[in-house]
Amino acid sequence: MSSARNGVNLPDDWFAAVGRHGFAGDIDQLVSGAYDGAEKVFPPKDQVFRAFQMTPLEAVRVVIVGQDPYPREGQANGLAFSFDGNPADLPRSLRTIYNVLEADLGGQFHRPSDGDLAPWTREGVLLLNATLTVPEGTPGSAAHRKRWKEFTDAALRAVDEEIDPVVFLLWGWPAIRKVKAVLRDAGSDRVLCSSHPAAWTSKRLKLFKDSRPFSAANERLSKSGRQVNWDLTNAG
């Protein structure tokens, strides 16, 4: 069940969970403060909580943490790394993710024709941006990052403390620093860290590729019989 709050729907399970784990703010004010200024903000307001709408708390198996949404018109859709724009313009990070999926999973992954990662959400993958909104053309906005920190920290704590098994895939230092600061046991083997898929240097890109994050996540989940079908053309 979801309750309408400020024109968007934050599902009741997540609303209760973030409250249990340290979020003491007002959802209405949180969202209105992000969208009611003069600047254009992405994703569209009705998609700001889409990651939570698509993946109920009890269904989470894997958490992938992004920095913030894509900062251009028609690109962000509320899911970290997922891309709504022209497939010919796929972001470098997503192209790298697809390349690594092919190398990591072989015939178990078929490259899709677009950048939509929504099928993963139905497999229990929480595609969570650390910052849920971004002003047009201004990635890494400090004001938006500060606005969302308490809320997304609480969401991460909820998963960490209430869901088992679960795997956290942390790509790049911003995600690693944020998530490790809130987890109970940041050194656990369910926390898999590597460089970011949009890394500029060949050395850092190799670190991401060599981490084989998708098969590694399933290996950790296999003991419980809960794995993720990473094939976007046949998931969910």
Secondary structure, DSSP 8 states (H G I E B T S, - for coil): -EEEETTEEEEHHHHHHHHHTT--S-HHHHHHHHHSSSS-EES-GGGTTHHHHHS-GGG--EEEEESS---STTT--SSTT-B-S-GGG--HHHHHHHHHHHHHHGGG----SSB--HHHHTTTEEEEESSS-EETT-TT-HHHHHHHHHHHHHHHHHHHHH-SS-EEEEESHHHHHHHHTT-S-TTSTTEEEE--TT-SSHHHHHHHHHT-HHHHHHHHHGGGT------TTS--
